[in-house]
Amino acid sequence: MKLITFDEGRVGRLELEEETVIELDVPSTREYFERGGQVSETGERLRLADVKLRAPIRPKKFFHTAGNFVAHHEELEAVNWSHPVHKGIVFFQNVDAIIGPDDPIVYPSQLTNEMDYELELAVVIGKSGKFFGADEAEDYIAGFTVFNDISARDIQRREMESGVFSFSKGIDTFCPIGPWIVTADELPDYQNLAMELRVNGEVRQTGNTAEMRVTIPQLIAYHSPQTYSAGDLLTTGTVSGVAAIQKNPFDFYLQPGDVVEAEVKGVGVLRNPIISWEDAYGEPAPAKADF
């Protein structure tokens, strides 16, 4: 099943082949999972072309994993970070930075000129729980969506001087997810999914979920002491090919006018344009607050 959020907070089941949306009688996808999927239909059916897709879920908590793919980890070792990025390192993402498919990512020129992309698979946690092992973790997997971890590398470089990073990835609009949630029953082989990110049609990142150093069940179990709620998200790390590791990274960093397509086979394609602050808000970017 493909679950969507559309228009102004409506929830539906997407019949993609028929391009039809079947509305569900629930106010959010998070509540859908809180109810264990026991949700009825409203009887409303709409054409996909007539609805506006939104971010498929607004989680209570967003667990963010770094350094988990073998090839990307090897790339990071070539970057002059002040601290190493260990496998499975986690931090919390800013849920207010979430945007959906085709929503613009706003380029905050007053903050960064090194905007990078990171294609990731995100796991939707289906029920509450804590303190369990990897052998129980699959019971908590409700579905999957695509995540593009937009990162301000110049800010991240400064954050890494203290060995942590968060601000660089949590700026407003830096957290696109979507285009929908594919439920776990449709992806039994989730540890073998091809991944590809394109900028203006040019392939920048490729990989496969089989290349994770820490598997999805291991990740879910590892972070269970932090307590899961139904509808939480956990990302699994990015694949090789980010702009920051290129010989001339400024030839690869995102710019206003670019269009990014983040794809995980079997899940979907998340597309977002990059726009300037002026185009987004109709005025020049405000001065940077600093200290």
Backbone as CSV, one residue per row, in Angstrom:
resi,resn,N_x,N_y,N_z,CA_x,CA_y,CA_z,C_x,C_y,C_z
1,MET,0.834,-1.185,0.000,0.000,0.000,0.000,0.880,1.251,0.000
2,LYS,0.412,2.275,-0.722,1.087,3.568,-0.717,0.188,4.567,-0.004
3,LEU,0.672,5.070,1.129,-0.068,6.038,1.922,0.414,7.440,1.601
4,ILE,-0.525,8.353,1.421,-0.155,9.724,1.113,-0.850,10.689,2.064
5,THR,-0.249,11.856,2.214,-0.922,13.010,2.789,-1.105,13.994,1.641
6,PHE,-2.286,14.553,1.508,-2.543,15.426,0.357,-3.405,16.614,0.750
7,ASP,-3.355,17.617,-0.124,-4.105,18.862,0.081,-3.847,19.407,1.480
8,GLU,-4.882,19.738,2.227,-4.678,20.333,3.553,-4.892,19.290,4.646
9,GLY,-3.948,18.363,4.759,-3.977,17.407,5.848,-4.908,16.226,5.658
10,ARG,-5.256,15.892,4.421,-6.069,14.707,4.183,-5.144,13.508,3.957
11,VAL,-5.634,12.313,4.265,-4.847,11.088,4.147,-5.532,10.159,3.159
12,GLY,-4.721,9.469,2.366,-5.310,8.569,1.391,-4.430,7.380,1.075
13,ARG,-5.051,6.426,0.417,-4.346,5.275,-0.139,-4.263,5.498,-1.636
14,LEU,-3.052,5.384,-2.176,-2.825,5.673,-3.589,-2.852,4.391,-4.408
15,GLU,-3.741,4.364,-5.396,-3.738,3.300,-6.409,-2.979,3.868,-7.602
16,LEU,-1.663,3.626,-7.630,-0.801,4.325,-8.575,-1.113,3.968,-10.018
17,GLU,-1.374,2.705,-10.306,-1.633,2.305,-11.691,-2.879,2.981,-12.241
18,GLU,-3.890,3.150,-11.383,-5.117,3.819,-11.809,-5.051,5.327,-11.585
19,GLU,-3.952,5.790,-10.963,-3.777,7.211,-10.626,-4.982,7.725,-9.848
20,THR,-5.381,6.937,-8.853,-6.552,7.252,-8.039,-6.175,7.317,-6.572
21,VAL,-6.738,8.293,-5.874,-6.540,8.440,-4.433,-7.839,8.060,-3.731
22,ILE,-7.748,7.132,-2.786,-8.897,6.718,-1.973,-8.716,7.339,-0.592
23,GLU,-9.578,8.275,-0.244,-9.413,8.987,1.018,-9.712,8.077,2.205
24,LEU,-8.896,8.224,3.265,-9.064,7.461,4.490,-9.571,8.375,5.601
25,ASP,-10.364,7.809,6.480,-11.005,8.581,7.540,-10.096,8.652,8.763
26,VAL,-9.036,9.436,8.639,-8.061,9.607,9.714,-7.367,10.946,9.465
27,PRO,-7.063,11.717,10.514,-6.525,13.064,10.297,-5.051,13.129,9.928
28,SER,-4.305,12.052,10.109,-2.884,12.074,9.772,-2.376,10.654,9.600
29,THR,-1.297,10.503,8.852,-0.696,9.177,8.703,-0.097,8.711,10.025
30,ARG,0.354,9.650,10.844,0.856,9.253,12.152,-0.250,8.584,12.975
31,GLU,-1.436,9.171,12.930,-2.537,8.554,13.665,-2.957,7.236,13.019
32,TYR,-2.788,7.129,11.705,-3.060,5.852,11.027,-2.242,4.738,11.676
33,PHE,-0.955,5.013,11.905,-0.100,3.996,12.530,-0.416,3.837,14.010
34,GLU,-0.781,4.913,14.673,-1.177,4.802,16.078,-2.394,3.896,16.243
35,ARG,-3.262,3.893,15.241,-4.454,3.031,15.278,-4.178,1.636,14.735
36,GLY,-2.926,1.350,14.417,-2.583,0.041,13.875,-3.160,-0.213,12.508
37,GLY,-3.434,0.853,11.755,-3.983,0.725,10.411,-5.463,0.409,10.364
38,GLN,-6.108,0.402,11.504,-7.548,0.093,11.546,-8.333,1.376,11.252
39,VAL,-8.392,1.698,9.971,-8.979,2.955,9.513,-9.912,2.663,8.344
40,SER,-11.060,3.281,8.338,-12.022,3.072,7.257,-11.839,4.113,6.146
41,GLU,-12.474,3.881,5.024,-12.466,4.834,3.925,-13.619,5.825,4.089
42,THR,-13.440,7.025,3.549,-14.514,8.020,3.604,-15.523,7.837,2.476
43,GLY,-15.126,7.078,1.446,-15.957,6.940,0.257,-15.567,7.891,-0.858
44,GLU,-14.664,8.831,-0.549,-14.210,9.801,-1.545,-13.078,9.207,-2.366
45,ARG,-13.197,9.370,-3.698,-12.151,8.951,-4.618,-11.795,10.122,-5.511
46,LEU,-10.501,10.367,-5.658,-10.052,11.523,-6.420,-8.987,11.101,-7.419
47,ARG,-8.840,11.890,-8.455,-7.746,11.669,-9.395,-6.461,12.200,-8.788
48,LEU,-5.371,11.430,-8.958,-4.073,11.856,-8.445,-3.700,13.232,-8.997
49,ALA,-4.023,13.481,-10.248,-3.680,14.756,-10.871,-4.397,15.939,-10.229
50,ASP,-5.453,15.673,-9.479,-6.242,16.758,-8.882,-5.886,17.055,-7.432
51,VAL,-4.903,16.350,-6.881,-4.532,16.585,-5.490,-3.091,17.070,-5.413
52,LYS,-2.764,17.739,-4.320,-1.406,18.195,-4.050,-0.800,17.301,-2.975
53,LEU,0.239,16.554,-3.353,0.917,15.697,-2.377,1.702,16.542,-1.381
54,ARG,1.607,16.173,-0.119,2.347,16.824,0.952,3.378,15.849,1.524
55,ALA,4.184,16.313,2.459,5.071,15.396,3.171,4.218,14.265,3.735
56,PRO,4.584,13.005,3.508,3.682,11.899,3.851,3.451,11.698,5.336
57,ILE,4.345,12.231,6.192,4.151,12.048,7.634,4.879,13.151,8.385
58,ARG,4.341,13.499,9.545,4.999,14.426,10.471,5.291,13.641,11.744
59,PRO,6.495,13.140,11.874,6.786,12.261,13.013,6.908,13.028,14.315
60,LYS,6.737,12.310,15.398,7.018,12.878,16.718,8.516,12.996,16.915
61,LYS,9.258,11.973,16.487,10.721,11.970,16.566,11.289,11.521,15.223
62,PHE,12.441,12.096,14.867,13.097,11.804,13.595,14.542,11.439,13.912
63,PHE,14.843,10.144,13.948,16.185,9.646,14.244,17.011,9.667,12.959
64,HIS,18.174,10.274,13.018,18.982,10.497,11.818,20.305,9.758,11.951
65,THR,20.612,8.898,10.987,21.825,8.079,11.014,22.856,8.612,10.025
66,ALA,24.130,8.541,10.389,25.216,8.991,9.511,26.283,7.913,9.394
67,GLY,27.034,7.979,8.292,28.207,7.124,8.122,27.930,5.641,8.013
68,ASN,26.768,5.263,7.456,26.377,3.853,7.509,26.690,3.071,6.243
69,PHE,26.876,3.727,5.101,27.148,3.014,3.848,28.657,2.936,3.622
70,VAL,29.121,1.774,3.201,30.552,1.511,3.090,31.248,2.532,2.196
71,ALA,30.740,2.743,0.974,31.411,3.630,0.027,31.397,5.073,0.506
72,HIS,30.298,5.497,1.089,30.240,6.875,1.594,31.172,7.048,2.778
73,HIS,31.275,6.033,3.633,32.202,6.119,4.766,33.636,6.276,4.264
74,GLU,33.990,5.550,3.217,35.334,5.666,2.651,35.559,7.058,2.077
75,GLU,34.505,7.655,1.483,34.614,9.028,1.002,34.878,9.988,2.158
76,LEU,34.166,9.795,3.245,34.306,10.689,4.394,35.725,10.651,4.968
77,GLU,36.372,9.496,4.874,37.735,9.384,5.391,38.700,10.250,4.595
78,ALA,38.313,10.596,3.339,39.162,11.444,2.508,38.896,12.932,2.737
79,VAL,37.824,13.250,3.479,37.482,14.633,3.784,38.168,15.028,5.096
80,ASN,38.640,16.247,5.148,39.414,16.691,6.300,38.511,17.136,7.449
81,TRP,37.650,16.200,7.937,36.864,16.509,9.127,37.792,16.491,10.347
82,SER,37.452,17.288,11.349,38.258,17.295,12.572,38.011,16.058,13.428
83,HIS,36.837,15.416,13.242,36.488,14.209,13.971,35.981,13.163,12.984
84,PRO,36.202,11.880,13.249,35.667,10.847,12.361,34.155,10.710,12.508
85,VAL,33.501,10.243,11.440,32.076,9.934,11.490,31.945,8.423,11.669
86,HIS,31.541,7.994,12.835,31.468,6.569,13.128,30.184,5.966,12.565
87,LYS,30.217,4.680,12.277,29.037,4.012,11.751,27.898,4.062,12.760
88,GLY,26.712,4.318,12.253,25.539,4.298,13.106,25.380,5.496,14.005
89,ILE,26.230,6.548,13.867,26.057,7.725,14.696,24.665,8.302,14.446
90,VAL,24.023,8.786,15.503,22.649,9.256,15.354,22.480,10.623,15.991
91,PHE,21.583,11.411,15.425,21.145,12.649,16.053,19.698,12.864,15.630
92,PHE,19.040,13.836,16.248,17.649,14.103,15.929,17.548,15.181,14.853
93,GLN,16.696,14.930,13.872,16.436,15.902,12.813,15.360,16.882,13.277
94,ASN,15.371,18.086,12.707,14.377,19.109,12.998,13.100,18.810,12.214
95,VAL,12.049,18.358,12.883,10.820,17.969,12.182,10.127,19.168,11.546
96,ASP,10.393,20.389,12.030,9.783,21.567,11.428,10.429,21.948,10.101
97,ALA,11.553,21.312,9.766,12.206,21.559,8.476,11.667,20.648,7.377
98,ILE,10.722,19.761,7.715,10.186,18.804,6.747,9.371,19.514,5.671
99,ILE,9.626,19.137,4.427,8.802,19.540,3.284,8.470,18.287,2.485
100,GLY,7.566,18.416,1.515,7.112,17.271,0.751,7.564,17.282,-0.696
101,PRO,7.030,16.367,-1.504,7.410,16.275,-2.914,7.043,17.537,-3.670
102,ASP,7.973,17.989,-4.519,7.826,19.186,-5.363,7.814,20.485,-4.581
103,ASP,7.905,20.439,-3.261,8.069,21.667,-2.487,9.480,22.202,-2.712
104,PRO,9.643,23.518,-2.755,10.978,24.072,-2.995,11.866,24.016,-1.758
105,ILE,13.130,23.711,-1.990,14.171,23.848,-0.976,14.735,25.257,-1.134
106,VAL,14.651,26.050,-0.079,15.065,27.449,-0.156,16.557,27.569,0.134
107,TYR,17.273,28.205,-0.774,18.724,28.400,-0.641,18.985,29.602,0.260
108,PRO,19.462,29.377,1.504,19.682,30.496,2.420,21.079,31.086,2.221
109,SER,21.210,31.968,1.257,22.529,32.470,0.860,23.237,33.228,1.978
110,GLN,22.478,33.693,2.972,23.105,34.383,4.094,23.788,33.412,5.056
111,LEU,23.499,32.111,4.916,24.035,31.101,5.817,25.088,30.208,5.178
112,THR,24.921,29.893,3.903,25.783,28.882,3.277,25.945,29.126,1.788
113,ASN,27.064,28.695,1.238,27.218,28.581,-0.221,27.737,27.193,-0.575
114,GLU,27.493,26.225,0.349,27.896,24.838,0.120,26.725,23.906,0.424
115,MET,25.621,24.087,-0.304,24.434,23.257,-0.103,24.605,21.924,-0.826
116,ASP,24.545,20.849,-0.077,24.800,19.508,-0.616,23.545,18.646,-0.483
117,TYR,23.548,17.517,-1.177,22.454,16.550,-1.183,22.933,15.250,-0.550
118,GLU,21.996,14.487,0.022,22.299,13.153,0.552,21.046,12.294,0.442
119,LEU,21.044,11.376,-0.489,19.925,10.452,-0.675,19.913,9.406,0.437
120,GLU,18.742,9.228,1.070,18.625,8.238,2.133,17.262,7.535,2.071
121,LEU,17.242,6.331,2.590,15.993,5.620,2.841,15.563,5.910,4.271
122,ALA,14.272,6.190,4.463,13.744,6.427,5.809,12.758,5.323,6.158
123,VAL,12.875,4.825,7.373,11.998,3.771,7.880,10.918,4.408,8.751
124,VAL,9.670,4.007,8.527,8.565,4.459,9.364,8.341,3.418,10.463
125,ILE,8.420,3.860,11.705,8.188,2.981,12.847,6.678,2.845,13.061
126,GLY,6.203,1.599,13.172,4.766,1.369,13.164,4.084,1.312,14.508
127,LYS,4.871,1.184,15.574,4.237,1.085,16.896,5.219,1.525,17.963
128,SER,4.694,1.842,19.129,5.551,2.262,20.226,6.326,1.063,20.777
129,GLY,7.478,1.348,21.361,8.283,0.277,21.938,9.633,0.783,22.388
130,LYS,10.318,-0.023,23.189,11.647,0.343,23.678,12.361,-0.908,24.185
131,PHE,13.676,-0.837,24.186,14.533,-1.904,24.719,14.217,-3.277,24.112
132,PHE,14.453,-3.404,22.808,14.271,-4.705,22.157,15.460,-4.991,21.244
133,GLY,15.605,-6.227,20.829,16.729,-6.655,20.014,16.423,-6.656,18.529
134,ALA,17.473,-6.897,17.722,17.332,-6.888,16.263,16.372,-7.971,15.786
135,ASP,16.253,-9.077,16.538,15.354,-10.155,16.136,13.883,-9.748,16.271
136,GLU,13.611,-8.689,17.028,12.243,-8.194,17.176,11.974,-6.958,16.319
137,ALA,13.010,-6.392,15.724,12.898,-5.077,15.085,11.946,-5.049,13.895
138,GLU,11.870,-6.140,13.146,11.007,-6.138,11.958,9.545,-5.904,12.325
139,ASP,9.160,-6.278,13.516,7.778,-6.043,13.950,7.463,-4.561,14.070
140,TYR,8.504,-3.734,14.105,8.313,-2.283,14.265,8.386,-1.544,12.933
141,ILE,8.710,-2.229,11.847,8.818,-1.582,10.539,7.437,-1.523,9.891
142,ALA,6.909,-0.308,9.745,5.600,-0.130,9.124,5.702,0.201,7.651
143,GLY,6.790,0.846,7.251,6.914,1.246,5.863,8.181,2.042,5.625
144,PHE,8.268,2.603,4.414,9.480,3.303,3.983,9.102,4.520,3.149
145,THR,9.956,5.525,3.206,9.830,6.680,2.328,11.229,7.150,1.958
146,VAL,11.315,8.117,1.038,12.603,8.640,0.571,12.900,9.933,1.328
147,PHE,14.162,10.113,1.686,14.617,11.306,2.403,15.833,11.874,1.688
148,ASN,15.854,13.189,1.489,17.031,13.875,0.952,17.585,14.776,2.047
149,ASP,18.708,14.388,2.604,19.314,15.075,3.747,20.138,16.260,3.249
150,ILE,19.471,17.391,3.017,20.163,18.583,2.546,21.098,19.084,3.649
151,SER,22.335,19.417,3.264,23.366,19.736,4.255,24.162,20.959,3.838
152,ALA,24.368,21.872,4.779,25.231,23.037,4.562,26.635,22.649,5.016
153,ARG,27.503,22.327,4.073,28.805,21.740,4.428,29.719,22.733,5.149
154,ASP,29.655,24.019,4.818,30.515,24.981,5.500,30.126,25.084,6.973
155,ILE,28.819,25.024,7.255,28.372,25.015,8.653,28.751,23.695,9.319
156,GLN,28.572,22.603,8.601,28.899,21.286,9.155,30.377,21.184,9.502
157,ARG,31.222,21.775,8.657,32.661,21.708,8.909,32.997,22.365,10.258
158,ARG,32.337,23.488,10.554,32.578,24.146,11.841,31.998,23.320,12.994
159,GLU,30.805,22.740,12.760,30.200,21.912,13.812,31.076,20.712,14.147
160,MET,31.719,20.162,13.125,32.535,18.969,13.343,33.747,19.231,14.222
161,GLU,34.096,20.503,14.436,35.205,20.815,15.334,34.903,20.366,16.768
162,SER,33.611,20.240,17.059,33.227,19.713,18.373,32.699,18.283,18.268
163,GLY,32.791,17.710,17.061,32.461,16.304,16.885,30.995,15.997,16.681
164,VAL,30.155,17.024,16.539,28.725,16.799,16.329,28.247,17.676,15.177
165,PHE,27.086,17.308,14.605,26.474,18.184,13.608,24.971,18.055,13.681
166,SER,24.313,19.185,13.517,22.859,19.223,13.611,22.302,20.434,12.881
167,PHE,22.771,21.648,13.246,22.297,22.884,12.625,22.435,22.818,11.115
168,SER,23.558,22.269,10.634,23.863,22.235,9.202,22.858,21.425,8.399
169,LYS,22.081,20.561,9.068,21.134,19.691,8.388,19.684,19.980,8.775
170,GLY,19.480,20.923,9.717,18.142,21.168,10.224,17.569,22.523,9.860
171,ILE,18.162,23.210,8.874,17.680,24.520,8.448,16.328,24.365,7.750
172,ASP,15.502,25.369,7.844,14.165,25.337,7.252,14.206,24.877,5.796
173,THR,13.345,23.945,5.439,13.171,23.294,4.118,14.275,22.304,3.779
174,PHE,15.221,22.039,4.699,16.339,21.138,4.410,15.975,19.665,4.618
175,CYS,14.705,19.354,4.811,14.326,17.985,5.166,13.190,17.472,4.271
176,PRO,13.415,17.360,2.951,12.357,16.816,2.093,12.182,15.315,2.267
177,ILE,10.929,14.873,2.384,10.601,13.450,2.444,9.423,13.175,1.512
178,GLY,9.313,11.913,1.053,8.183,11.563,0.197,8.607,10.595,-0.907
179,PRO,7.813,10.470,-1.961,6.552,11.185,-2.170,5.381,10.586,-1.391
180,TRP,5.590,9.357,-0.864,4.564,8.646,-0.104,5.245,7.643,0.807
181,ILE,4.466,6.926,1.566,4.970,5.822,2.389,4.556,4.515,1.730
182,VAL,5.524,3.675,1.446,5.247,2.325,0.946,5.254,1.392,2.150
183,THR,4.152,0.702,2.374,4.060,-0.156,3.551,4.990,-1.364,3.428
184,ALA,5.386,-1.885,4.581,6.427,-2.914,4.634,6.069,-4.173,3.860
185,ASP,4.787,-4.513,3.755,4.404,-5.731,3.049,4.760,-5.683,1.568
186,GLU,4.937,-4.477,1.018,5.299,-4.338,-0.398,6.804,-4.412,-0.631
187,LEU,7.604,-4.354,0.452,9.059,-4.344,0.309,9.711,-5.355,1.241
188,PRO,9.445,-6.651,1.025,10.065,-7.655,1.895,11.586,-7.703,1.763
189,ASP,12.117,-7.286,0.599,13.564,-7.321,0.366,14.144,-5.921,0.531
190,TYR,13.791,-5.244,1.628,14.191,-3.843,1.821,15.699,-3.675,1.964
191,GLN,16.426,-4.756,2.221,17.872,-4.659,2.360,18.578,-4.916,1.030
192,ASN,17.842,-4.708,-0.074,18.430,-4.858,-1.412,17.687,-3.953,-2.393
193,LEU,17.760,-2.653,-2.160,17.062,-1.678,-2.999,18.077,-0.740,-3.644
194,ALA,17.994,-0.583,-4.965,18.871,0.346,-5.676,18.498,1.781,-5.328
195,MET,19.514,2.643,-5.229,19.320,4.042,-4.867,20.054,4.931,-5.873
196,GLU,19.417,6.049,-6.248,20.047,6.960,-7.207,19.548,8.376,-6.983
197,LEU,20.466,9.328,-6.979,20.093,10.743,-6.901,20.586,11.461,-8.146
198,ARG,19.714,12.313,-8.693,20.023,13.062,-9.910,19.824,14.560,-9.668
199,VAL,20.690,15.356,-10.263,20.536,16.806,-10.247,20.430,17.262,-11.699
200,ASN,19.310,17.859,-12.042,19.038,18.276,-13.425,19.214,17.118,-14.409
201,GLY,18.830,15.929,-13.971,18.909,14.733,-14.809,20.251,14.034,-14.777
202,GLU,21.267,14.648,-14.213,22.611,14.054,-14.139,22.735,13.206,-12.875
203,VAL,23.169,11.959,-13.031,23.319,11.062,-11.883,24.489,11.523,-11.024
204,ARG,24.217,11.726,-9.738,25.252,12.163,-8.797,25.565,11.083,-7.755
205,GLN,24.542,10.365,-7.297,24.744,9.337,-6.272,24.122,8.022,-6.728
206,THR,24.807,6.926,-6.461,24.253,5.597,-6.680,24.658,4.700,-5.523
207,GLY,23.835,3.701,-5.266,24.146,2.756,-4.200,23.031,1.742,-4.055
208,ASN,23.098,0.980,-3.000,22.107,-0.059,-2.743,22.026,-0.262,-1.229
209,THR,20.825,-0.501,-0.739,20.668,-0.696,0.701,21.426,-1.926,1.207
210,ALA,21.854,-2.796,0.298,22.671,-3.948,0.698,24.050,-3.524,1.194
211,GLU,24.447,-2.276,0.922,25.788,-1.797,1.264,25.867,-1.183,2.664
212,MET,24.795,-1.277,3.438,24.823,-0.727,4.797,25.773,-1.506,5.691
213,ARG,26.520,-0.795,6.501,27.395,-1.450,7.478,26.596,-1.926,8.689
214,VAL,25.543,-1.190,9.038,24.622,-1.591,10.098,23.266,-1.797,9.453
215,THR,22.682,-2.977,9.571,21.424,-3.259,8.894,20.266,-2.490,9.526
216,ILE,19.161,-2.449,8.809,17.991,-1.732,9.300,17.492,-2.309,10.629
217,PRO,17.329,-3.631,10.774,16.913,-4.149,12.088,17.893,-3.808,13.205
218,GLN,19.190,-3.833,12.911,20.174,-3.492,13.928,20.047,-2.030,14.352
219,LEU,19.837,-1.138,13.365,19.672,0.276,13.675,18.438,0.508,14.547
220,ILE,17.329,-0.112,14.161,16.086,0.073,14.902,16.243,-0.413,16.338
221,ALA,16.867,-1.568,16.501,17.068,-2.103,17.850,18.025,-1.232,18.658
222,TYR,19.085,-0.761,18.023,20.097,0.027,18.724,19.490,1.273,19.365
223,HIS,18.565,1.927,18.652,18.003,3.183,19.148,16.713,2.996,19.939
224,SER,16.304,1.748,20.135,15.061,1.512,20.879,15.107,2.005,22.327
225,PRO,16.271,2.092,22.993,16.255,2.661,24.345,15.813,4.119,24.394
226,GLN,15.818,4.810,23.243,15.357,6.192,23.208,13.833,6.283,23.087
227,THR,13.178,5.161,22.958,11.716,5.017,22.960,11.082,5.467,21.644
228,TYR,10.432,4.532,20.992,9.721,4.820,19.741,8.247,5.085,19.997
229,SER,7.709,5.992,19.192,6.269,6.191,19.090,5.844,5.802,17.682
230,ALA,4.609,5.372,17.521,4.105,5.045,16.188,4.211,6.273,15.282
231,GLY,4.790,6.060,14.102,4.959,7.155,13.153,6.293,7.848,13.211
232,ASP,7.181,7.437,14.120,8.531,8.001,14.132,9.273,7.598,12.855
233,LEU,10.272,8.396,12.488,11.108,8.100,11.331,12.540,7.832,11.772
234,LEU,13.191,6.906,11.065,14.597,6.616,11.279,15.262,6.513,9.921
235,THR,16.259,7.360,9.656,16.960,7.290,8.372,18.166,6.367,8.496
236,THR,18.676,5.930,7.354,19.655,4.845,7.348,21.018,5.242,6.798
237,GLY,21.239,6.545,6.537,22.520,6.996,6.007,22.492,7.152,4.501
238,THR,23.462,7.880,3.971,23.502,8.145,2.534,24.524,7.279,1.812
239,VAL,24.414,7.280,0.486,25.296,6.496,-0.387,26.380,7.410,-0.961
240,SER,27.287,6.849,-1.729,28.431,7.606,-2.237,28.011,8.638,-3.285
241,GLY,28.853,9.661,-3.447,28.669,10.618,-4.527,28.272,12.017,-4.117
242,VAL,28.289,12.344,-2.817,27.894,13.685,-2.404,28.866,14.711,-2.984
243,ALA,28.412,15.958,-3.069,29.226,17.013,-3.682,30.506,17.279,-2.897
244,ALA,30.425,17.215,-1.571,31.546,17.630,-0.725,32.825,16.848,-0.981
245,ILE,32.706,15.617,-1.491,33.914,14.803,-1.657,34.486,14.895,-3.076
246,GLN,33.841,15.656,-3.951,34.318,15.775,-5.319,35.610,16.610,-5.367
247,LYS,36.377,16.439,-6.415,37.634,17.180,-6.562,37.369,18.675,-6.585
248,ASN,36.316,19.076,-7.299,35.907,20.482,-7.342,34.463,20.571,-6.834
249,PRO,34.243,20.530,-5.525,32.888,20.438,-4.988,31.975,21.585,-5.400
250,PHE,32.542,22.773,-5.639,31.692,23.909,-6.003,31.080,23.741,-7.397
251,ASP,31.586,22.785,-8.166,30.946,22.438,-9.437,29.731,21.546,-9.219
252,PHE,29.552,21.042,-7.980,28.504,20.070,-7.693,27.487,20.553,-6.662
253,TYR,27.869,21.498,-5.820,26.926,21.988,-4.818,25.657,22.518,-5.482
254,LEU,24.540,22.380,-4.782,23.254,22.798,-5.312,23.165,24.319,-5.410
255,GLN,22.423,24.780,-6.439,22.230,26.200,-6.679,20.765,26.458,-7.021
256,PRO,20.275,27.677,-6.779,18.916,27.998,-7.230,18.747,27.701,-8.715
257,GLY,17.628,27.097,-9.056,17.368,26.667,-10.425,17.577,25.186,-10.646
258,ASP,18.312,24.538,-9.738,18.517,23.095,-9.846,17.243,22.345,-9.453
259,VAL,17.116,21.137,-9.975,16.043,20.226,-9.584,16.684,18.910,-9.156
260,VAL,16.360,18.463,-7.953,16.944,17.243,-7.395,15.895,16.145,-7.401
261,GLU,16.281,14.966,-7.881,15.416,13.785,-7.840,16.126,12.700,-7.036
262,ALA,15.541,12.329,-5.914,16.086,11.292,-5.047,15.208,10.054,-5.191
263,GLU,15.810,8.933,-5.594,15.015,7.740,-5.900,15.522,6.524,-5.156
264,VAL,14.591,5.786,-4.572,14.864,4.456,-4.042,13.914,3.504,-4.748
265,LYS,14.463,2.526,-5.464,13.632,1.605,-6.234,12.640,0.886,-5.323
266,GLY,11.414,0.825,-5.788,10.373,0.184,-5.007,9.692,1.125,-4.036
267,VAL,10.325,2.269,-3.776,9.735,3.256,-2.871,9.183,4.431,-3.671
268,GLY,10.035,5.094,-4.457,9.539,6.192,-5.270,10.612,7.212,-5.564
269,VAL,10.206,8.285,-6.236,11.088,9.389,-6.609,10.619,10.645,-5.880
270,LEU,11.510,11.237,-5.129,11.248,12.486,-4.422,11.910,13.616,-5.204
271,ARG,11.100,14.516,-5.723,11.600,15.604,-6.570,11.407,16.939,-5.866
272,ASN,12.467,17.765,-5.854,12.379,19.094,-5.249,13.226,20.101,-6.023
273,PRO,12.688,21.271,-6.338,13.493,22.339,-6.944,14.226,23.141,-5.868
274,ILE,15.339,23.750,-6.251,16.057,24.677,-5.381,15.708,26.092,-5.836
275,ILE,15.262,26.929,-4.908,14.944,28.304,-5.276,15.665,29.268,-4.349
276,SER,15.847,30.506,-4.813,16.528,31.517,-4.019,15.620,32.036,-2.912
277,TRP,16.220,32.658,-1.940,15.454,33.281,-0.853,14.499,34.328,-1.423
278,GLU,15.007,35.125,-2.373,14.196,36.182,-2.963,12.974,35.616,-3.673
279,ASP,13.147,34.517,-4.412,12.014,33.907,-5.106,11.027,33.293,-4.113
280,ALA,11.536,32.814,-2.988,10.665,32.192,-1.998,9.849,33.215,-1.226
281,TYR,10.486,34.349,-0.866,9.864,35.278,0.071,9.652,36.683,-0.486
282,GLY,10.152,36.936,-1.703,9.923,38.233,-2.327,10.731,39.364,-1.742
283,GLU,11.788,39.056,-1.025,12.623,40.077,-0.418,14.026,39.513,-0.224
284,PRO,15.025,40.378,-0.051,16.382,39.883,0.164,16.478,39.075,1.449
285,ALA,17.456,38.178,1.484,17.673,37.373,2.681,18.073,38.269,3.854
286,PRO,17.591,37.975,5.046,17.965,38.783,6.212,19.426,38.576,6.593
287,ALA,19.965,39.512,7.323,21.343,39.363,7.778,21.452,38.152,8.693
288,LYS,22.581,37.492,8.628,22.826,36.326,9.465,22.970,36.739,10.925
289,ALA,22.264,36.051,11.800,22.446,36.265,13.226,23.658,35.468,13.682
290,ASP,24.605,36.102,14.295,25.843,35.404,14.653,26.331,35.887,16.014
291,PHE,27.309,35.166,16.560,27.912,35.555,17.823,29.319,34.989,17.908
